Amino acid sequence: MNNTITEASIYEAQGLKNEALKIYKNILKNDPSNQNAIDGVRRLSGFKSKHKDLNTQMLDFFINMKNEEEINEFKRWLIKI
C-alpha cells in the first residue's frame, strides 16, 4: 500500500504525530523531492528537537482547559516558570 500526503495529514490532524511522521518519511524514500512530505517531516521533527524540555503534562492540560479555574491554574503555573 502506498502512503499518501492526505493519509499523513489526517493522522497529523488527529494528533497521531508519530504515525504521520512515518508516512512522510516513507513518501520521501520513494519521492525525495516531495515538498509536502519535506514540510511535514520538518514540522513534526522540528517540534521535537526544539522543545526537548517540553512539559507534556502541562501541554495536555493547556490544550484541554475547559473553564476559567483551569485557565487561572495554568496562568499560575506560567508565573512560576
PDB file of N, CA, C and O in Angstrom:
ATOM      1  N   MET A   1       0.840  -1.187   0.000  1.00  0.00           N
ATOM      2  CA  MET A   1       0.000   0.000   0.000  1.00  0.00           C
ATOM      3  C   MET A   1       0.883   1.248   0.000  1.00  0.00           C
ATOM      4  O   MET A   1       1.805   1.366   0.808  1.00  0.00           O
ATOM      5  N   ASN A   2       0.601   2.149  -0.887  1.00  0.00           N
ATOM      6  CA  ASN A   2       1.347   3.401  -0.952  1.00  0.00           C
ATOM      7  C   ASN A   2       0.749   4.411   0.010  1.00  0.00           C
ATOM      8  O   ASN A   2      -0.464   4.620   0.038  1.00  0.00           O
ATOM      9  N   ASN A   3       1.609   5.031   0.792  1.00  0.00           N
ATOM     10  CA  ASN A   3       1.167   6.083   1.683  1.00  0.00           C
ATOM     11  C   ASN A   3       0.980   7.365   0.896  1.00  0.00           C
ATOM     12  O   ASN A   3       1.638   7.584  -0.121  1.00  0.00           O
ATOM     13  N   THR A   4       0.074   8.213   1.375  1.00  0.00           N
ATOM     14  CA  THR A   4      -0.195   9.470   0.698  1.00  0.00           C
ATOM     15  C   THR A   4      -0.077  10.642   1.670  1.00  0.00           C
ATOM     16  O   THR A   4      -0.137  10.473   2.888  1.00  0.00           O
ATOM     17  N   ILE A   5       0.092  11.824   1.102  1.00  0.00           N
ATOM     18  CA  ILE A   5       0.128  13.044   1.895  1.00  0.00           C
ATOM     19  C   ILE A   5      -1.198  13.211   2.624  1.00  0.00           C
ATOM     20  O   ILE A   5      -1.225  13.633   3.780  1.00  0.00           O
ATOM     21  N   THR A   6      -2.276  12.889   1.966  1.00  0.00           N
ATOM     22  CA  THR A   6      -3.598  13.004   2.592  1.00  0.00           C
ATOM     23  C   THR A   6      -3.685  12.132   3.836  1.00  0.00           C
ATOM     24  O   THR A   6      -4.174  12.573   4.876  1.00  0.00           O
ATOM     25  N   GLU A   7      -3.218  10.909   3.730  1.00  0.00           N
ATOM     26  CA  GLU A   7      -3.228   9.994   4.872  1.00  0.00           C
ATOM     27  C   GLU A   7      -2.392  10.567   6.021  1.00  0.00           C
ATOM     28  O   GLU A   7      -2.826  10.556   7.173  1.00  0.00           O
ATOM     29  N   ALA A   8      -1.208  11.061   5.708  1.00  0.00           N
ATOM     30  CA  ALA A   8      -0.345  11.649   6.732  1.00  0.00           C
ATOM     31  C   ALA A   8      -1.010  12.870   7.359  1.00  0.00           C
ATOM     32  O   ALA A   8      -0.944  13.059   8.573  1.00  0.00           O
ATOM     33  N   SER A   9      -1.643  13.689   6.543  1.00  0.00           N
ATOM     34  CA  SER A   9      -2.320  14.887   7.045  1.00  0.00           C
ATOM     35  C   SER A   9      -3.462  14.534   7.994  1.00  0.00           C
ATOM     36  O   SER A   9      -3.682  15.212   8.997  1.00  0.00           O
ATOM     37  N   ILE A  10      -4.173  13.477   7.669  1.00  0.00           N
ATOM     38  CA  ILE A  10      -5.269  13.036   8.538  1.00  0.00           C
ATOM     39  C   ILE A  10      -4.719  12.579   9.878  1.00  0.00           C
ATOM     40  O   ILE A  10      -5.245  12.953  10.926  1.00  0.00           O
ATOM     41  N   TYR A  11      -3.665  11.773   9.854  1.00  0.00           N
ATOM     42  CA  TYR A  11      -3.042  11.340  11.108  1.00  0.00           C
ATOM     43  C   TYR A  11      -2.561  12.549  11.911  1.00  0.00           C
ATOM     44  O   TYR A  11      -2.758  12.624  13.123  1.00  0.00           O
ATOM     45  N   GLU A  12      -1.936  13.478  11.223  1.00  0.00           N
ATOM     46  CA  GLU A  12      -1.407  14.659  11.906  1.00  0.00           C
ATOM     47  C   GLU A  12      -2.538  15.470  12.541  1.00  0.00           C
ATOM     48  O   GLU A  12      -2.419  15.926  13.679  1.00  0.00           O
ATOM     49  N   ALA A  13      -3.627  15.647  11.807  1.00  0.00           N
ATOM     50  CA  ALA A  13      -4.771  16.402  12.326  1.00  0.00           C
ATOM     51  C   ALA A  13      -5.406  15.718  13.530  1.00  0.00           C
ATOM     52  O   ALA A  13      -5.970  16.380  14.401  1.00  0.00           O
ATOM     53  N   GLN A  14      -5.313  14.413  13.576  1.00  0.00           N
ATOM     54  CA  GLN A  14      -5.867  13.650  14.693  1.00  0.00           C
ATOM     55  C   GLN A  14      -4.912  13.598  15.881  1.00  0.00           C
ATOM     56  O   GLN A  14      -5.229  13.006  16.912  1.00  0.00           O
ATOM     57  N   GLY A  15      -3.746  14.216  15.735  1.00  0.00           N
ATOM     58  CA  GLY A  15      -2.777  14.227  16.820  1.00  0.00           C
ATOM     59  C   GLY A  15      -1.866  13.018  16.831  1.00  0.00           C
ATOM     60  O   GLY A  15      -1.108  12.828  17.783  1.00  0.00           O
ATOM     61  N   LEU A  16      -1.920  12.204  15.804  1.00  0.00           N
ATOM     62  CA  LEU A  16      -1.085  10.999  15.710  1.00  0.00           C
ATOM     63  C   LEU A  16       0.201  11.364  14.971  1.00  0.00           C
ATOM     64  O   LEU A  16       0.442  10.928  13.845  1.00  0.00           O
ATOM     65  N   LYS A  17       1.009  12.171  15.636  1.00  0.00           N
ATOM     66  CA  LYS A  17       2.194  12.761  15.009  1.00  0.00           C
ATOM     67  C   LYS A  17       3.223  11.718  14.589  1.00  0.00           C
ATOM     68  O   LYS A  17       3.800  11.829  13.507  1.00  0.00           O
ATOM     69  N   ASN A  18       3.463  10.710  15.420  1.00  0.00           N
ATOM     70  CA  ASN A  18       4.465   9.691  15.063  1.00  0.00           C
ATOM     71  C   ASN A  18       4.059   8.920  13.818  1.00  0.00           C
ATOM     72  O   ASN A  18       4.894   8.639  12.959  1.00  0.00           O
ATOM     73  N   GLU A  19       2.774   8.577  13.717  1.00  0.00           N
ATOM     74  CA  GLU A  19       2.289   7.850  12.548  1.00  0.00           C
ATOM     75  C   GLU A  19       2.421   8.717  11.299  1.00  0.00           C
ATOM     76  O   GLU A  19       2.841   8.240  10.244  1.00  0.00           O
ATOM     77  N   ALA A  20       2.060   9.997  11.425  1.00  0.00           N
ATOM     78  CA  ALA A  20       2.172  10.918  10.297  1.00  0.00           C
ATOM     79  C   ALA A  20       3.624  11.064   9.862  1.00  0.00           C
ATOM     80  O   ALA A  20       3.925  11.069   8.668  1.00  0.00           O
ATOM     81  N   LEU A  21       4.516  11.183  10.831  1.00  0.00           N
ATOM     82  CA  LEU A  21       5.936  11.335  10.523  1.00  0.00           C
ATOM     83  C   LEU A  21       6.469  10.115   9.773  1.00  0.00           C
ATOM     84  O   LEU A  21       7.247  10.262   8.830  1.00  0.00           O
ATOM     85  N   LYS A  22       6.064   8.930  10.178  1.00  0.00           N
ATOM     86  CA  LYS A  22       6.489   7.707   9.485  1.00  0.00           C
ATOM     87  C   LYS A  22       6.029   7.719   8.031  1.00  0.00           C
ATOM     88  O   LYS A  22       6.773   7.328   7.132  1.00  0.00           O
ATOM     89  N   ILE A  23       4.802   8.170   7.811  1.00  0.00           N
ATOM     90  CA  ILE A  23       4.270   8.208   6.445  1.00  0.00           C
ATOM     91  C   ILE A  23       5.033   9.230   5.608  1.00  0.00           C
ATOM     92  O   ILE A  23       5.412   8.944   4.473  1.00  0.00           O
ATOM     93  N   TYR A  24       5.259  10.430   6.169  1.00  0.00           N
ATOM     94  CA  TYR A  24       6.024  11.440   5.425  1.00  0.00           C
ATOM     95  C   TYR A  24       7.404  10.900   5.046  1.00  0.00           C
ATOM     96  O   TYR A  24       7.859  11.085   3.917  1.00  0.00           O
ATOM     97  N   LYS A  25       8.060  10.238   5.988  1.00  0.00           N
ATOM     98  CA  LYS A  25       9.395   9.696   5.707  1.00  0.00           C
ATOM     99  C   LYS A  25       9.326   8.599   4.654  1.00  0.00           C
ATOM    100  O   LYS A  25      10.210   8.500   3.803  1.00  0.00           O
ATOM    101  N   ASN A  26       8.297   7.786   4.704  1.00  0.00           N
ATOM    102  CA  ASN A  26       8.126   6.721   3.713  1.00  0.00           C
ATOM    103  C   ASN A  26       7.912   7.322   2.318  1.00  0.00           C
ATOM    104  O   ASN A  26       8.451   6.821   1.331  1.00  0.00           O
ATOM    105  N   ILE A  27       7.131   8.384   2.249  1.00  0.00           N
ATOM    106  CA  ILE A  27       6.906   9.059   0.968  1.00  0.00           C
ATOM    107  C   ILE A  27       8.231   9.588   0.422  1.00  0.00           C
ATOM    108  O   ILE A  27       8.492   9.505  -0.778  1.00  0.00           O
ATOM    109  N   LEU A  28       9.062  10.131   1.306  1.00  0.00           N
ATOM    110  CA  LEU A  28      10.349  10.683   0.862  1.00  0.00           C
ATOM    111  C   LEU A  28      11.315   9.609   0.374  1.00  0.00           C
ATOM    112  O   LEU A  28      12.198   9.897  -0.434  1.00  0.00           O
ATOM    113  N   LYS A  29      11.162   8.386   0.849  1.00  0.00           N
ATOM    114  CA  LYS A  29      12.010   7.301   0.340  1.00  0.00           C
ATOM    115  C   LYS A  29      11.753   7.084  -1.145  1.00  0.00           C
ATOM    116  O   LYS A  29      12.674   6.814  -1.916  1.00  0.00           O
ATOM    117  N   ASN A  30      10.482   7.206  -1.537  1.00  0.00           N
ATOM    118  CA  ASN A  30      10.096   6.983  -2.928  1.00  0.00           C
ATOM    119  C   ASN A  30      10.160   8.249  -3.776  1.00  0.00           C
ATOM    120  O   ASN A  30      10.341   8.189  -4.992  1.00  0.00           O
ATOM    121  N   ASP A  31      10.009   9.390  -3.119  1.00  0.00           N
ATOM    122  CA  ASP A  31       9.983  10.665  -3.842  1.00  0.00           C
ATOM    123  C   ASP A  31      10.684  11.725  -2.992  1.00  0.00           C
ATOM    124  O   ASP A  31      10.022  12.512  -2.316  1.00  0.00           O
ATOM    125  N   PRO A  32      12.025  11.751  -3.020  1.00  0.00           N
ATOM    126  CA  PRO A  32      12.802  12.649  -2.155  1.00  0.00           C
ATOM    127  C   PRO A  32      12.538  14.142  -2.370  1.00  0.00           C
ATOM    128  O   PRO A  32      12.912  14.961  -1.530  1.00  0.00           O
ATOM    129  N   SER A  33      11.911  14.496  -3.466  1.00  0.00           N
ATOM    130  CA  SER A  33      11.660  15.912  -3.729  1.00  0.00           C
ATOM    131  C   SER A  33      10.225  16.339  -3.397  1.00  0.00           C
ATOM    132  O   SER A  33       9.829  17.464  -3.701  1.00  0.00           O
ATOM    133  N   ASN A  34       9.456  15.458  -2.782  1.00  0.00           N
ATOM    134  CA  ASN A  34       8.063  15.774  -2.449  1.00  0.00           C
ATOM    135  C   ASN A  34       8.047  16.858  -1.370  1.00  0.00           C
ATOM    136  O   ASN A  34       8.339  16.592  -0.204  1.00  0.00           O
ATOM    137  N   GLN A  35       7.704  18.072  -1.771  1.00  0.00           N
ATOM    138  CA  GLN A  35       7.776  19.221  -0.863  1.00  0.00           C
ATOM    139  C   GLN A  35       6.800  19.099   0.307  1.00  0.00           C
ATOM    140  O   GLN A  35       7.116  19.527   1.417  1.00  0.00           O
ATOM    141  N   ASN A  36       5.623  18.523   0.074  1.00  0.00           N
ATOM    142  CA  ASN A  36       4.662  18.344   1.168  1.00  0.00           C
ATOM    143  C   ASN A  36       5.215  17.406   2.236  1.00  0.00           C
ATOM    144  O   ASN A  36       5.047  17.652   3.430  1.00  0.00           O
ATOM    145  N   ALA A  37       5.866  16.344   1.811  1.00  0.00           N
ATOM    146  CA  ALA A  37       6.463  15.400   2.759  1.00  0.00           C
ATOM    147  C   ALA A  37       7.647  16.036   3.483  1.00  0.00           C
ATOM    148  O   ALA A  37       7.829  15.836   4.684  1.00  0.00           O
ATOM    149  N   ILE A  38       8.451  16.803   2.746  1.00  0.00           N
ATOM    150  CA  ILE A  38       9.581  17.505   3.356  1.00  0.00           C
ATOM    151  C   ILE A  38       9.077  18.454   4.442  1.00  0.00           C
ATOM    152  O   ILE A  38       9.613  18.491   5.550  1.00  0.00           O
ATOM    153  N   ASP A  39       8.040  19.219   4.106  1.00  0.00           N
ATOM    154  CA  ASP A  39       7.466  20.154   5.075  1.00  0.00           C
ATOM    155  C   ASP A  39       6.906  19.417   6.290  1.00  0.00           C
ATOM    156  O   ASP A  39       7.066  19.867   7.425  1.00  0.00           O
ATOM    157  N   GLY A  40       6.254  18.288   6.047  1.00  0.00           N
ATOM    158  CA  GLY A  40       5.696  17.502   7.147  1.00  0.00           C
ATOM    159  C   GLY A  40       6.767  16.990   8.090  1.00  0.00           C
ATOM    160  O   GLY A  40       6.612  17.063   9.309  1.00  0.00           O
ATOM    161  N   VAL A  41       7.856  16.471   7.532  1.00  0.00           N
ATOM    162  CA  VAL A  41       8.961  15.979   8.362  1.00  0.00           C
ATOM    163  C   VAL A  41       9.577  17.128   9.143  1.00  0.00           C
ATOM    164  O   VAL A  41       9.859  16.988  10.333  1.00  0.00           O
ATOM    165  N   ARG A  42       9.786  18.248   8.495  1.00  0.00           N
ATOM    166  CA  ARG A  42      10.362  19.411   9.194  1.00  0.00           C
ATOM    167  C   ARG A  42       9.443  19.878  10.318  1.00  0.00           C
ATOM    168  O   ARG A  42       9.893  20.168  11.427  1.00  0.00           O
ATOM    169  N   ARG A  43       8.166  19.946  10.018  1.00  0.00           N
ATOM    170  CA  ARG A  43       7.196  20.417  11.001  1.00  0.00           C
ATOM    171  C   ARG A  43       7.161  19.495  12.216  1.00  0.00           C
ATOM    172  O   ARG A  43       7.203  19.962  13.354  1.00  0.00           O
ATOM    173  N   LEU A  44       7.084  18.204  11.979  1.00  0.00           N
ATOM    174  CA  LEU A  44       6.947  17.256  13.084  1.00  0.00           C
ATOM    175  C   LEU A  44       8.267  16.974  13.781  1.00  0.00           C
ATOM    176  O   LEU A  44       8.287  16.799  14.999  1.00  0.00           O
ATOM    177  N   SER A  45       9.353  16.925  13.053  1.00  0.00           N
ATOM    178  CA  SER A  45      10.657  16.676  13.659  1.00  0.00           C
ATOM    179  C   SER A  45      11.166  17.915  14.369  1.00  0.00           C
ATOM    180  O   SER A  45      11.760  17.817  15.442  1.00  0.00           O
ATOM    181  N   GLY A  46      10.942  19.071  13.786  1.00  0.00           N
ATOM    182  CA  GLY A  46      11.405  20.318  14.363  1.00  0.00           C
ATOM    183  C   GLY A  46      10.814  20.582  15.718  1.00  0.00           C
ATOM    184  O   GLY A  46      11.504  21.079  16.609  1.00  0.00           O
ATOM    185  N   PHE A  47       9.551  20.260  15.897  1.00  0.00           N
ATOM    186  CA  PHE A  47       8.895  20.485  17.181  1.00  0.00           C
ATOM    187  C   PHE A  47       9.579  19.685  18.271  1.00  0.00           C
ATOM    188  O   PHE A  47       9.814  20.193  19.368  1.00  0.00           O
ATOM    189  N   LYS A  48       9.897  18.450  17.978  1.00  0.00           N
ATOM    190  CA  LYS A  48      10.541  17.592  18.977  1.00  0.00           C
ATOM    191  C   LYS A  48      11.941  18.095  19.321  1.00  0.00           C
ATOM    192  O   LYS A  48      12.314  18.131  20.494  1.00  0.00           O
ATOM    193  N   SER A  49      12.707  18.478  18.322  1.00  0.00           N
ATOM    194  CA  SER A  49      14.087  18.868  18.590  1.00  0.00           C
ATOM    195  C   SER A  49      14.186  20.245  19.245  1.00  0.00           C
ATOM    196  O   SER A  49      15.094  20.475  20.044  1.00  0.00           O
ATOM    197  N   LYS A  50      13.297  21.142  18.935  1.00  0.00           N
ATOM    198  CA  LYS A  50      13.341  22.476  19.513  1.00  0.00           C
ATOM    199  C   LYS A  50      12.801  22.512  20.937  1.00  0.00           C
ATOM    200  O   LYS A  50      13.128  23.421  21.700  1.00  0.00           O
ATOM    201  N   HIS A  51      11.990  21.545  21.296  1.00  0.00           N
ATOM    202  CA  HIS A  51      11.310  21.576  22.587  1.00  0.00           C
ATOM    203  C   HIS A  51      11.569  20.294  23.376  1.00  0.00           C
ATOM    204  O   HIS A  51      10.636  19.643  23.846  1.00  0.00           O
ATOM    205  N   LYS A  52      12.834  19.945  23.514  1.00  0.00           N
ATOM    206  CA  LYS A  52      13.174  18.704  24.215  1.00  0.00           C
ATOM    207  C   LYS A  52      12.729  18.726  25.668  1.00  0.00           C
ATOM    208  O   LYS A  52      12.424  17.678  26.237  1.00  0.00           O
ATOM    209  N   ASP A  53      12.690  19.914  26.278  1.00  0.00           N
ATOM    210  CA  ASP A  53      12.326  20.020  27.676  1.00  0.00           C
ATOM    211  C   ASP A  53      10.839  20.335  27.868  1.00  0.00           C
ATOM    212  O   ASP A  53      10.424  20.727  28.959  1.00  0.00           O
ATOM    213  N   LEU A  54      10.054  20.167  26.835  1.00  0.00           N
ATOM    214  CA  LEU A  54       8.636  20.469  26.882  1.00  0.00           C
ATOM    215  C   LEU A  54       7.937  19.662  27.971  1.00  0.00           C
ATOM    216  O   LEU A  54       8.117  18.449  28.075  1.00  0.00           O
ATOM    217  N   ASN A  55       7.159  20.337  28.759  1.00  0.00           N
ATOM    218  CA  ASN A  55       6.370  19.689  29.801  1.00  0.00           C
ATOM    219  C   ASN A  55       5.075  19.191  29.158  1.00  0.00           C
ATOM    220  O   ASN A  55       4.109  19.943  29.029  1.00  0.00           O
ATOM    221  N   THR A  56       5.065  17.938  28.762  1.00  0.00           N
ATOM    222  CA  THR A  56       3.919  17.404  28.025  1.00  0.00           C
ATOM    223  C   THR A  56       2.661  17.348  28.889  1.00  0.00           C
ATOM    224  O   THR A  56       1.551  17.454  28.368  1.00  0.00           O
ATOM    225  N   GLN A  57       2.819  17.185  30.185  1.00  0.00           N
ATOM    226  CA  GLN A  57       1.650  17.163  31.069  1.00  0.00           C
ATOM    227  C   GLN A  57       0.948  18.531  31.038  1.00  0.00           C
ATOM    228  O   GLN A  57      -0.277  18.600  30.941  1.00  0.00           O
ATOM    229  N   MET A  58       1.721  19.602  31.119  1.00  0.00           N
ATOM    230  CA  MET A  58       1.117  20.927  31.086  1.00  0.00           C
ATOM    231  C   MET A  58       0.620  21.272  29.678  1.00  0.00           C
ATOM    232  O   MET A  58      -0.357  22.006  29.532  1.00  0.00           O
ATOM    233  N   LEU A  59       1.273  20.755  28.661  1.00  0.00           N
ATOM    234  CA  LEU A  59       0.783  20.967  27.300  1.00  0.00           C
ATOM    235  C   LEU A  59      -0.598  20.347  27.145  1.00  0.00           C
ATOM    236  O   LEU A  59      -1.508  20.979  26.607  1.00  0.00           O
ATOM    237  N   ASP A  60      -0.760  19.112  27.616  1.00  0.00           N
ATOM    238  CA  ASP A  60      -2.075  18.455  27.572  1.00  0.00           C
ATOM    239  C   ASP A  60      -3.099  19.237  28.369  1.00  0.00           C
ATOM    240  O   ASP A  60      -4.235  19.417  27.929  1.00  0.00           O
ATOM    241  N   PHE A  61      -2.695  19.702  29.547  1.00  0.00           N
ATOM    242  CA  PHE A  61      -3.591  20.492  30.393  1.00  0.00           C
ATOM    243  C   PHE A  61      -4.026  21.749  29.640  1.00  0.00           C
ATOM    244  O   PHE A  61      -5.211  22.084  29.625  1.00  0.00           O
ATOM    245  N   PHE A  62      -3.069  22.450  29.011  1.00  0.00           N
ATOM    246  CA  PHE A  62      -3.364  23.669  28.265  1.00  0.00           C
ATOM    247  C   PHE A  62      -4.339  23.391  27.123  1.00  0.00           C
ATOM    248  O   PHE A  62      -5.303  24.132  26.933  1.00  0.00           O
ATOM    249  N   ILE A  63      -4.094  22.348  26.381  1.00  0.00           N
ATOM    250  CA  ILE A  63      -4.933  22.015  25.225  1.00  0.00           C
ATOM    251  C   ILE A  63      -6.362  21.690  25.656  1.00  0.00           C
ATOM    252  O   ILE A  63      -7.314  21.979  24.932  1.00  0.00           O
ATOM    253  N   ASN A  64      -6.507  21.090  26.839  1.00  0.00           N
ATOM    254  CA  ASN A  64      -7.819  20.616  27.279  1.00  0.00           C
ATOM    255  C   ASN A  64      -8.491  21.498  28.322  1.00  0.00           C
ATOM    256  O   ASN A  64      -9.471  21.074  28.936  1.00  0.00           O
ATOM    257  N   MET A  65      -7.993  22.711  28.540  1.00  0.00           N
ATOM    258  CA  MET A  65      -8.612  23.600  29.528  1.00  0.00           C
ATOM    259  C   MET A  65     -10.064  23.853  29.152  1.00  0.00           C
ATOM    260  O   MET A  65     -10.391  24.087  27.989  1.00  0.00           O
ATOM    261  N   LYS A  66     -10.931  23.801  30.163  1.00  0.00           N
ATOM    262  CA  LYS A  66     -12.362  23.919  29.886  1.00  0.00           C
ATOM    263  C   LYS A  66     -13.041  25.078  30.605  1.00  0.00           C
ATOM    264  O   LYS A  66     -14.144  25.475  30.230  1.00  0.00           O
ATOM    265  N   ASN A  67     -12.400  25.621  31.627  1.00  0.00           N
ATOM    266  CA  ASN A  67     -13.089  26.672  32.365  1.00  0.00           C
ATOM    267  C   ASN A  67     -12.096  27.692  32.911  1.00  0.00           C
ATOM    268  O   ASN A  67     -10.881  27.513  32.825  1.00  0.00           O
ATOM    269  N   GLU A  68     -12.639  28.752  33.468  1.00  0.00           N
ATOM    270  CA  GLU A  68     -11.830  29.854  33.981  1.00  0.00           C
ATOM    271  C   GLU A  68     -10.890  29.400  35.093  1.00  0.00           C
ATOM    272  O   GLU A  68      -9.762  29.885  35.187  1.00  0.00           O
ATOM    273  N   GLU A  69     -11.339  28.485  35.925  1.00  0.00           N
ATOM    274  CA  GLU A  69     -10.499  27.980  37.015  1.00  0.00           C
ATOM    275  C   GLU A  69      -9.241  27.294  36.471  1.00  0.00           C
ATOM    276  O   GLU A  69      -8.145  27.503  36.992  1.00  0.00           O
ATOM    277  N   GLU A  70      -9.397  26.483  35.437  1.00  0.00           N
ATOM    278  CA  GLU A  70      -8.254  25.814  34.837  1.00  0.00           C
ATOM    279  C   GLU A  70      -7.333  26.814  34.136  1.00  0.00           C
ATOM    280  O   GLU A  70      -6.113  26.652  34.155  1.00  0.00           O
ATOM    281  N   ILE A  71      -7.906  27.837  33.523  1.00  0.00           N
ATOM    282  CA  ILE A  71      -7.089  28.871  32.889  1.00  0.00           C
ATOM    283  C   ILE A  71      -6.256  29.586  33.943  1.00  0.00           C
ATOM    284  O   ILE A  71      -5.068  29.835  33.735  1.00  0.00           O
ATOM    285  N   ASN A  72      -6.874  29.916  35.074  1.00  0.00           N
ATOM    286  CA  ASN A  72      -6.135  30.578  36.156  1.00  0.00           C
ATOM    287  C   ASN A  72      -5.054  29.680  36.732  1.00  0.00           C
ATOM    288  O   ASN A  72      -3.977  30.161  37.086  1.00  0.00           O
ATOM    289  N   GLU A  73      -5.322  28.381  36.833  1.00  0.00           N
ATOM    290  CA  GLU A  73      -4.305  27.440  37.305  1.00  0.00           C
ATOM    291  C   GLU A  73      -3.114  27.422  36.344  1.00  0.00           C
ATOM    292  O   GLU A  73      -1.960  27.398  36.771  1.00  0.00           O
ATOM    293  N   PHE A  74      -3.409  27.435  35.058  1.00  0.00           N
ATOM    294  CA  PHE A  74      -2.337  27.450  34.068  1.00  0.00           C
ATOM    295  C   PHE A  74      -1.535  28.747  34.161  1.00  0.00           C
ATOM    296  O   PHE A  74      -0.308  28.722  34.070  1.00  0.00           O
ATOM    297  N   LYS A  75      -2.208  29.864  34.340  1.00  0.00           N
ATOM    298  CA  LYS A  75      -1.516  31.153  34.487  1.00  0.00           C
ATOM    299  C   LYS A  75      -0.576  31.121  35.695  1.00  0.00           C
ATOM    300  O   LYS A  75       0.553  31.604  35.618  1.00  0.00           O
ATOM    301  N   ARG A  76      -1.043  30.553  36.808  1.00  0.00           N
ATOM    302  CA  ARG A  76      -0.198  30.457  37.999  1.00  0.00           C
ATOM    303  C   ARG A  76       1.035  29.603  37.716  1.00  0.00           C
ATOM    304  O   ARG A  76       2.132  29.919  38.175  1.00  0.00           O
ATOM    305  N   TRP A  77       0.856  28.535  36.968  1.00  0.00           N
ATOM    306  CA  TRP A  77       1.996  27.675  36.613  1.00  0.00           C
ATOM    307  C   TRP A  77       2.994  28.454  35.751  1.00  0.00           C
ATOM    308  O   TRP A  77       4.205  28.347  35.948  1.00  0.00           O
ATOM    309  N   LEU A  78       2.482  29.238  34.795  1.00  0.00           N
ATOM    310  CA  LEU A  78       3.359  30.023  33.931  1.00  0.00           C
ATOM    311  C   LEU A  78       4.163  31.051  34.728  1.00  0.00           C
ATOM    312  O   LEU A  78       5.343  31.269  34.451  1.00  0.00           O
ATOM    313  N   ILE A  79       3.539  31.666  35.694  1.00  0.00           N
ATOM    314  CA  ILE A  79       4.240  32.653  36.519  1.00  0.00           C
ATOM    315  C   ILE A  79       5.397  32.006  37.270  1.00  0.00           C
ATOM    316  O   ILE A  79       6.439  32.633  37.466  1.00  0.00           O
ATOM    317  N   LYS A  80       5.222  30.767  37.687  1.00  0.00           N
ATOM    318  CA  LYS A  80       6.269  30.063  38.434  1.00  0.00           C
ATOM    319  C   LYS A  80       7.499  29.759  37.585  1.00  0.00           C
ATOM    320  O   LYS A  80       8.613  29.700  38.104  1.00  0.00           O
ATOM    321  N   ILE A  81       7.298  29.566  36.279  1.00  0.00           N
ATOM    322  CA  ILE A  81       8.441  29.237  35.442  1.00  0.00           C
ATOM    323  C   ILE A  81       9.030  30.491  34.955  1.00  0.00           C
ATOM    324  O   ILE A  81      10.018  30.464  34.222  1.00  0.00           O
TER     325      ILE A  81
END
